[in-house]
Amino acid sequence: MAEAVVSFVLESVRDFTIQEAKFLSGVSRQVEAAQTELEFMQGFLKDADARQGQDTGVRICVAKIRDAAYDLEDIIETYGFKVDSKKKKRGLKNVLKRFACIFKEGVDVHRIGAEIENITTKISALRSNLQSYNIKEIRDRDSGGGESSLQLHERLRRSYSHVVERDVVGLESNVEELVMHLVKDENRHQVVSIWGMGGLGKTTLARKVYHHKKVRQHFHSFAWVCVSQRYQVRNVWEGILFEVISATKEQKQEMKDMTEDKIAKKLFRVLQKMKCLVILDDIWRIETWNLLKAAFPNVETESTILLTTRNKAVALPLNRNAFLHELKALNENESWELFEKIAISGRADIDLGMYTKKKDLGMKMLQHCKGLPLAIIVLAGVLARKNSIREWVRAYENVREYINRGIGHEEEYEGVSQVLALSYDDLPYYLKPCFLYLSHYPEDSDFFVSELTKLWVAEGLIFSRQQRHSLGETMEDIAHDWLSELVERCLVQVGTSGSTGTIKGCRIHDLVRDMCLLRAKEESFLQIKYSLQESTSSMAAKATQLGKIRRLAIYLDKNADMLVSSRDETNGHVRSLLFFGLREWIPKSEKGLLSPLKDFKVLRVLKVEGLDEVEVELPSEIGNMVHLRFLSVKGSEIKRFPPSLGNLVCLQTLDFRVSVNVVMVIPNVIMKMKQLRHLYLPWIYKAKGKLELSTLGHLQTLYNLSSEYCDLKDVGRLTNLRKLKIRVLGSLQNLEEILKSTGSTLNRIRSLIVKNDTNGDEEQAMQIVSSCRGIYKLTLDGPIAELPKELHNYPNLTKLVLWSCGLKEDQMGILEKLPNLTNLKLFEKPFEENTKILVFSRGGFPSLEFLHVSRMDQITELRVEKGAMPRLCQLCIQFCSGLTTLPNGLRYLIYLKELTIRWMCRELHRRIEEDGEDFYKIQHVPSLVIGDPHYY
């Protein structure tokens, strides 16, 4: 990965020297020499990265190159920031005198120059060392038939069917057998186990069973918990309880205050009385299962536990009420079917001769996958990007080479390990650090794409080329494309998607994560620290780490004494610090809890989210962390916004959405953060006067803009703004004039959220909406009686969320005429109080695909006329206590693929059971998700 590191550092240093040239005048010669040496080094690193697995000497040399490049970047940036700081303190009149005072003020130009020269000399010597290992210089990375940047852009914009369909091969009979055992009434099983080795698709199978129509109709309550190696038993029990009883916030707090013994007894009673299906995914140890089952009924009950495990000792039936389902590997035909779906299907340019040759090579490579779907999917992901027979032959030779090298660490996973190693090495250099970054996230966790892409950009892992800039794309757009490429290569799984098809959430398979951790450790890319000394994956544990640690992910639990040690000598060169598990952690002392953060001098990323059990304070020294690009304290109990944050001039993302109970005063320093791209202000805040935001020309996201404490005129200067959440408080002066002056900026906004407080002006709130005609997504929250009459002329509007608006009943006529609306969400009295019947009339909502209706207790009847919502494919209705029956018109929704009914009255739930009088209305829907009835 040294090629990636050097390329990113070179890009960063170039940008910095262009932007801050005036602050590097004392060392400009040394910086130029270092740049030149890095450019010379670049050509040797492709071959060096490929060879380091075969030669320890090359690996050590590569590690030293990585460290030297990072150190060079840190020194140059730190020096530039110090000189800039001295200049500002002295004032513009003293600019000519500043270098005369530099020695007195602690910035030694000669020392910095000497340090840069030493690193440059070291890099030159390392280049000579590489040549002594016969490392070849390879230039023109994009040559050799590779696609251009523009071709890549076009390809990543296409959809790929295998992303959705790749995991369905060979599971049909397994699904039917498990469903049969779960729903039978006689000789039923209390525990059903899915057993098989990693990569077979146990979780995929469990998920299909969990969502099966017959299963959703049979059980009344459901829970799904991932039991990783680091889960505590109490957390698992709480997670099950929270889901099966749909716990309120008050109930959750009450259970958190219970002893472990009381939690176990409560869960025992709930499962004994109710008809629940509980999925326990990925139990590794028999000891864990023995502890967990103490809370599961061992007496007659209609509840069932379904668990997945790769440990046969966990899965073995211990009594007549248990059933073991062994998941087998795919046979030869199934393996080829799955492989072909991803690697070949959909290719219009392939003839019979080429197909025959590819099948022959593919079948030979599939022998090493041993029928494991994960290995097949990843191998196919590698081949899907290779068009010629020559490329397939080379891939076949690579597979044989990896097999002969014996990369597998455990015999049963040998095929997977070798294919995963090949898939990583086949990544282009720019994707390798992006992939390794995923090892930050805990096992079995989903991660949000919006956060991940911001982190990649903040870390400097994303760079643009001139072609992409000419398309008007942002760094975040490129990051999304690179993530899509990892999805296309089958290394990343799509978790959730937005209404427009964009990827919202992702995850990686635990075996892929093992490989990711292994490579991250080998490359000194990341270190994971646990509050308890638990083992990492068996693969990662065997890796040898060379070089300085630049990134830390810290996993906390209730036994941790502190966030991070202040005495660790590695803190000085750590660039990224991410904490996980803070919501469950209660510190023993809140005094100086965040003080150790000041030791991280070159930190670029700091994520301290969910620390809400105690009130904490950001140290004022955080203003000295001038390298910071990403700072998030979302959900933490922080009441003070340190004025020193204004020193963080490189900050790109600032997320200060602290606990909603906190009201803080924000000093007028945000205007200094001129590199900000994403600003999330607290939900409730005050300011002395108005916050000045007009200097933030790079800003793309602005959340919680307050009409009381911010000047709306500033929005007009934010020409890159794409997402805006505004809170309307009271009546706004000269709004019409302000909107005219900001019109061009407002028309560029793609996502708009308007929160109209009870004392806000409804008409003015709608004036803001009327000024944003380019929006794709609109959320209206708070009292708004009438929508803009011209809303149907908004050409891009595809998603609309209405929350507690109290719209007049006739406004449904405006909504149903929106021509491009695909997603509509109605929450908590979106229409006025006396609205009892909600009618979806014939011809209305012609493009609607997703409809969500929630907490509309006043509604007593839903009507769906024939011809309404002809494209609807997903419908969710929940918490509508007044509804006792479903609309007869659901029968006409022939494209409806998924219907979710949750927390409705018992009468409605009774009527839609398989033998109920309303079942005929929904029997055509392939996926029925029927949750708990509410206790109305």
Buried (B, 14 or more C-beta within 10 A) or exposed (E): BBBBBBBBBBBBBBEBBEEBEEBBEBBBEBBBBBBEBBEEBBBBBBBBBBBBBEBEEBBBBBBBBBBBBBBBBBBBBBBBBBBBBBBEEBEEEEEEEBBEEBEEBEBBBEEBBEBBBBBBBBBBEBBEBBEEBEBEBBEEBEEEEEEEBEEBBEBBEEEBEBBEEBBBBBBEEBBEEBBEBBBEEEEBBBBBBBBBBBBBBBBBBBBBBBBBBBBBBBBBBBBBBBBBBBBBBBBBBBBBBBBBBBBEEEEEEEBEEBEBEEBBBBBBEBBBEBBBBBBBBBBBBBEBBEBBBBBBBEEEBBBBBBBBBBBEEBBEEEEEBBBBBEBEBBEEEBBBBBBBBBBBBEEEEEEEEBBEEBBEBBEEBBEBBBBBBBBBBBBBBBBBBBBEEEBBEEBBEBBBEBBEEEBBBEEBBBBBBBBBBBBBBBBBBBBBBBBBBBBBBBBBBBBBBBBBBBBBBBBBBBBBEEEBEEEEBBBBBBBBBBBBBBBBBBBBBBBEBBBEEEBBBBBBBBBBBBBBBBBBBBBBBBBBBBBEEEEBBEBBEEBEBBBBBBBBBBBBBBEBEBBBEBEBEEBEBBBBBBBBBBEBBEBEEBEEBBBBBBBBBBBBBBBBBBBBBBBBBBBEBBBBBBBBBBBBBBBBBBBBBBEBBBBBBBBBBBBBBBBEEBEBEBBBBBBBBBBBBBBBBBBBBEBEEBBBBEBBEBBBBBBBBBBBBBBBBBBBBBEBBBBBBBBBBEEBEEBEEBBEBBBEBBEBBBBBBBBBBEEBBBEBBBBBBBBBBBBBBBBBBBBBEBBBEEBBEBEEBBBBBBBBBBBBBEBBEBBBBBEBBBBBBBBBBBBBEEBEEBBBBBEBBBBBBBBBBBBBEBBBEBEBBEBBBBBBBBBBBBBBBBBBBBBBBBBBBEEBEBBBBBBBBEEBBBBBEEEBEBBEBBEEBEBBBBBBBBEE
